Amino acid sequence: MPALPVPVPADEVPGASIASALWNAQVRDGIGYLLNEPVFVGTQTSGQNVLHNTWTALNLNTEQFDTYGGHDNVTNNSRYTAQVPGFYAVCGIACFTANATGVRAARIHVNGNVVQGSCQMFMTQNTNITGVATPLRTVYLSAGDYVEVAGYNNSGLASPGLSTGVAADLASALFVLWSHA
């Protein structure tokens, strides 16, 4: 099903009959939209270096879902760009390779700016990949606004920094779901 615009209710006069154009615009298209709302799940399938003490937008080179074409696996692949305006439920995860020093963190950015209350930070695990998930946040996105998940570490490793980790069941990811206009 193609991407549909968010339905806009019509102003109608009580007692007027419903024409087919009005029925299609108000009922068919509205139901069609709700059955095909914007959904995006993107994951990272190869490691990315994250510098010490630096928040870094995480590259997402694989799409599991992208119903409205808001993500590109090559150009700006850390971003999901809203195709329709509205409130979106957003969360992400940043995964890092094993390292015994410091903390690991993840947070959500909208248009490059941090979303307050979206950060989660943990002490590292020294023998396993560490995955840090953000809290689920609702954000308003206008068409053209973009959202990203960013990762952080203070492992003390100089350039190239600490690599993000990828395992069969754990990888950095971004989840975006349109919830309402």
BELMOPE-V198799 format. One record per pair of residues at least 6 apart in sequence whose C-alpha atoms are under 8 Angstrom apart, sorted by sequence separation. I is the first residue (numbers start at 0). J is the second residue. D is the distance in whole Angstrom. If there is no record, write none. Layout:
i->I j->J d->D
i->I j->J d->D
//
This chain:
i->49 j->55 d->6
i->70 j->76 d->7
i->107 j->113 d->6
i->108 j->114 d->6
i->123 j->129 d->6
i->164 j->170 d->6
i->165 j->171 d->7
i->71 j->78 d->8
i->106 j->113 d->7
i->107 j->114 d->6
i->154 j->161 d->7
i->164 j->171 d->8
i->70 j->78 d->6
i->95 j->103 d->8
i->106 j->114 d->8
i->163 j->171 d->8
i->70 j->79 d->5
i->152 j->161 d->7
i->47 j->57 d->8
i->62 j->72 d->8
i->69 j->79 d->5
i->70 j->80 d->6
i->107 j->117 d->6
i->121 j->131 d->7
i->47 j->58 d->7
i->61 j->72 d->6
i->69 j->80 d->5
i->93 j->104 d->7
i->106 j->117 d->5
i->107 j->118 d->7
i->120 j->131 d->7
i->9 j->21 d->8
i->60 j->72 d->5
i->69 j->81 d->6
i->93 j->105 d->6
i->105 j->117 d->8
i->106 j->118 d->4
i->119 j->131 d->7
i->59 j->72 d->7
i->60 j->73 d->7
i->69 j->82 d->6
i->92 j->105 d->6
i->105 j->118 d->6
i->106 j->119 d->6
i->119 j->132 d->7
i->43 j->57 d->8
i->68 j->82 d->8
i->91 j->105 d->7
i->104 j->118 d->7
i->105 j->119 d->6
i->119 j->133 d->5
i->43 j->58 d->6
i->44 j->59 d->8
i->67 j->82 d->7
i->91 j->106 d->7
i->104 j->119 d->6
i->105 j->120 d->7
i->118 j->133 d->6
i->119 j->134 d->7
i->9 j->25 d->7
i->43 j->59 d->5
i->44 j->60 d->7
i->60 j->76 d->6
i->91 j->107 d->7
i->104 j->120 d->4
i->117 j->133 d->6
i->118 j->134 d->7
i->8 j->25 d->6
i->42 j->59 d->5
i->43 j->60 d->5
i->44 j->61 d->7
i->58 j->75 d->8
i->59 j->76 d->5
i->90 j->107 d->7
i->103 j->120 d->6
i->104 j->121 d->6
i->117 j->134 d->6
i->6 j->24 d->7
i->7 j->25 d->8
i->41 j->59 d->6
i->42 j->60 d->6
i->43 j->61 d->6
i->58 j->76 d->5
i->59 j->77 d->5
i->89 j->107 d->8
i->102 j->120 d->7
i->103 j->121 d->6
i->116 j->134 d->8
i->117 j->135 d->8
i->6 j->25 d->7
i->41 j->60 d->7
i->42 j->61 d->5
i->58 j->77 d->4
i->59 j->78 d->8
i->102 j->121 d->5
i->103 j->122 d->6
i->117 j->136 d->7
i->41 j->61 d->6
i->42 j->62 d->6
i->57 j->77 d->5
i->58 j->78 d->8
i->102 j->122 d->4
i->103 j->123 d->6
i->41 j->62 d->4
i->42 j->63 d->7
i->56 j->77 d->6
i->101 j->122 d->6
i->102 j->123 d->5
i->6 j->28 d->7
i->40 j->62 d->6
i->41 j->63 d->6
i->101 j->123 d->6
i->6 j->29 d->5
i->39 j->62 d->8
i->40 j->63 d->5
i->41 j->64 d->7
i->100 j->123 d->7
i->5 j->29 d->8
i->39 j->63 d->7
i->40 j->64 d->5
i->99 j->123 d->6
i->148 j->172 d->8
i->3 j->28 d->8
i->39 j->64 d->5
i->40 j->65 d->7
i->98 j->123 d->7
i->99 j->124 d->6
i->100 j->125 d->8
i->148 j->173 d->6
i->6 j->32 d->7
i->38 j->64 d->6
i->39 j->65 d->4
i->97 j->123 d->8
i->98 j->124 d->7
i->99 j->125 d->4
i->103 j->129 d->8
i->105 j->131 d->6
i->107 j->133 d->7
i->147 j->173 d->7
i->5 j->32 d->7
i->38 j->65 d->6
i->39 j->66 d->7
i->97 j->124 d->7
i->98 j->125 d->5
i->99 j->126 d->8
i->104 j->131 d->6
i->105 j->132 d->6
i->106 j->133 d->6
i->3 j->31 d->8
i->4 j->32 d->7
i->37 j->65 d->7
i->38 j->66 d->6
i->97 j->125 d->5
i->98 j->126 d->7
i->103 j->131 d->7
i->105 j->133 d->6
i->3 j->32 d->6
i->37 j->66 d->6
i->38 j->67 d->7
i->97 j->126 d->5
i->36 j->66 d->7
i->37 j->67 d->6
i->39 j->69 d->8
i->97 j->127 d->5
i->35 j->66 d->7
i->96 j->127 d->7
i->97 j->128 d->5
i->3 j->35 d->8
i->96 j->128 d->5
i->97 j->129 d->7
i->2 j->35 d->8
i->95 j->128 d->5
i->96 j->129 d->7
i->94 j->128 d->7
i->95 j->129 d->5
i->110 j->144 d->6
i->0 j->35 d->7
i->94 j->129 d->5
i->95 j->130 d->7
i->109 j->144 d->7
i->110 j->145 d->5
i->111 j->146 d->8
i->129 j->164 d->8
i->57 j->93 d->8
i->94 j->130 d->4
i->109 j->145 d->6
i->110 j->146 d->6
i->111 j->147 d->8
i->128 j->164 d->6
i->93 j->130 d->6
i->94 j->131 d->6
i->109 j->146 d->4
i->128 j->165 d->8
i->92 j->130 d->6
i->93 j->131 d->5
i->108 j->146 d->6
i->109 j->147 d->7
i->128 j->166 d->8
i->92 j->131 d->5
i->93 j->132 d->7
i->107 j->146 d->7
i->108 j->147 d->5
i->130 j->169 d->7
i->39 j->79 d->8
i->92 j->132 d->4
i->107 j->147 d->6
i->108 j->148 d->6
i->130 j->170 d->8
i->91 j->132 d->6
i->92 j->133 d->6
i->107 j->148 d->5
i->108 j->149 d->7
i->130 j->171 d->8
i->90 j->132 d->7
i->91 j->133 d->5
i->106 j->148 d->6
i->107 j->149 d->6
i->90 j->133 d->6
i->91 j->134 d->8
i->105 j->148 d->7
i->106 j->149 d->5
i->90 j->134 d->6
i->105 j->149 d->6
i->106 j->150 d->7
i->90 j->135 d->5
i->105 j->150 d->5
i->89 j->135 d->6
i->90 j->136 d->6
i->104 j->150 d->6
i->105 j->151 d->6
i->88 j->135 d->7
i->89 j->136 d->5
i->103 j->150 d->7
i->104 j->151 d->5
i->88 j->136 d->6
i->89 j->137 d->6
i->103 j->151 d->6
i->104 j->152 d->6
i->88 j->137 d->5
i->89 j->138 d->7
i->103 j->152 d->5
i->87 j->137 d->5
i->88 j->138 d->7
i->102 j->152 d->6
i->103 j->153 d->7
i->86 j->137 d->6
i->87 j->138 d->5
i->101 j->152 d->7
i->102 j->153 d->6
i->86 j->138 d->6
i->87 j->139 d->6
i->101 j->153 d->5
i->102 j->154 d->7
i->86 j->139 d->4
i->87 j->140 d->7
i->100 j->153 d->7
i->101 j->154 d->5
i->85 j->139 d->6
i->86 j->140 d->6
i->100 j->154 d->5
i->101 j->155 d->8
i->84 j->139 d->8
i->85 j->140 d->6
i->93 j->148 d->7
i->99 j->154 d->8
i->100 j->155 d->7
i->84 j->140 d->6
i->85 j->141 d->7
i->92 j->148 d->7
i->93 j->149 d->7
i->94 j->150 d->8
i->98 j->154 d->7
i->84 j->141 d->4
i->91 j->148 d->5
i->93 j->150 d->5
i->83 j->141 d->7
i->84 j->142 d->5
i->90 j->148 d->8
i->81 j->140 d->6
i->83 j->142 d->5
i->81 j->141 d->7
i->82 j->142 d->5
i->81 j->142 d->5
i->82 j->143 d->6
i->80 j->142 d->8
i->81 j->143 d->5
i->80 j->143 d->6
i->81 j->144 d->6
i->2 j->66 d->7
i->80 j->144 d->6
i->81 j->145 d->6
i->2 j->67 d->5
i->80 j->145 d->4
i->96 j->161 d->7
i->1 j->67 d->8
i->79 j->145 d->5
i->80 j->146 d->7
i->95 j->161 d->7
i->96 j->162 d->6
i->78 j->145 d->6
i->79 j->146 d->5
i->95 j->162 d->6
i->96 j->163 d->6
i->78 j->146 d->6
i->79 j->147 d->7
i->95 j->163 d->4
i->96 j->164 d->4
i->78 j->147 d->5
i->94 j->163 d->5
i->95 j->164 d->4
i->96 j->165 d->8
i->77 j->147 d->6
i->93 j->163 d->7
i->94 j->164 d->5
i->95 j->165 d->8
i->77 j->148 d->7
i->94 j->165 d->7
i->94 j->169 d->7
i->94 j->170 d->6
i->93 j->170 d->7
i->94 j->171 d->5
i->5 j->83 d->7
i->92 j->170 d->8
i->93 j->171 d->4
i->4 j->83 d->7
i->5 j->84 d->8
i->92 j->171 d->5
i->93 j->172 d->7
i->91 j->171 d->7
i->92 j->172 d->5
i->91 j->172 d->5
i->92 j->173 d->7
i->91 j->173 d->4
i->90 j->173 d->6
i->91 j->174 d->6
i->89 j->173 d->8
i->90 j->174 d->5
i->89 j->174 d->6
i->90 j->175 d->7
i->88 j->174 d->8
i->89 j->175 d->5
i->88 j->175 d->6
i->89 j->176 d->7
i->87 j->175 d->6
i->88 j->176 d->5
i->87 j->176 d->5
i->88 j->177 d->6
i->57 j->147 d->7
i->87 j->177 d->4
i->88 j->178 d->6
i->56 j->147 d->6
i->57 j->148 d->6
i->86 j->177 d->6
i->87 j->178 d->5
i->56 j->148 d->6
i->57 j->149 d->5
i->85 j->177 d->7
i->86 j->178 d->6
i->87 j->179 d->7
i->56 j->149 d->4
i->57 j->150 d->7
i->85 j->178 d->7
i->86 j->179 d->5
i->55 j->149 d->5
i->56 j->150 d->6
i->85 j->179 d->6
i->86 j->180 d->6
i->54 j->149 d->6
i->55 j->150 d->5
i->85 j->180 d->4
i->54 j->150 d->6
i->55 j->151 d->6
i->79 j->175 d->8
i->84 j->180 d->7
i->54 j->151 d->5
i->53 j->151 d->6
i->54 j->152 d->8
i->52 j->151 d->7
i->53 j->152 d->7
i->51 j->151 d->7
i->52 j->152 d->6
i->49 j->150 d->7
i->50 j->151 d->8
i->51 j->152 d->6
i->52 j->153 d->5
i->49 j->151 d->7
i->50 j->152 d->7
i->51 j->153 d->5
i->49 j->152 d->7
i->51 j->154 d->6
i->51 j->155 d->6
i->51 j->156 d->6
i->50 j->156 d->7
i->51 j->157 d->6
i->50 j->157 d->7
i->51 j->158 d->8
i->50 j->158 d->6
i->50 j->159 d->6
i->51 j->160 d->6
i->49 j->159 d->7
i->50 j->160 d->4
i->51 j->161 d->7
i->48 j->159 d->6
i->49 j->160 d->5
i->50 j->161 d->6
i->48 j->160 d->5
i->49 j->161 d->5
i->59 j->171 d->8
i->48 j->161 d->5
i->49 j->162 d->6
i->59 j->172 d->7
i->48 j->162 d->4
i->49 j->163 d->7
i->57 j->171 d->7
i->59 j->173 d->8
i->47 j->162 d->5
i->48 j->163 d->6
i->46 j->162 d->6
i->47 j->163 d->5
i->46 j->163 d->5
i->46 j->164 d->6
i->45 j->164 d->8
i->46 j->165 d->7
i->45 j->165 d->6
i->44 j->165 d->6
i->43 j->165 d->7
i->44 j->170 d->7
i->43 j->170 d->6
i->42 j->170 d->7
i->43 j->171 d->5
i->42 j->171 d->6
i->43 j->172 d->6
i->42 j->172 d->4
i->41 j->172 d->6
i->42 j->173 d->7
i->40 j->172 d->7
i->41 j->173 d->5
i->40 j->173 d->6
i->41 j->174 d->7
i->39 j->173 d->8
i->40 j->174 d->5
i->39 j->174 d->6
i->40 j->175 d->6
i->38 j->174 d->8
i->39 j->175 d->5
i->38 j->175 d->6
i->39 j->176 d->6
i->37 j->175 d->8
i->38 j->176 d->5
i->37 j->176 d->6
i->38 j->177 d->6
i->36 j->176 d->8
i->37 j->177 d->5
i->36 j->177 d->6
i->5 j->180 d->7
//
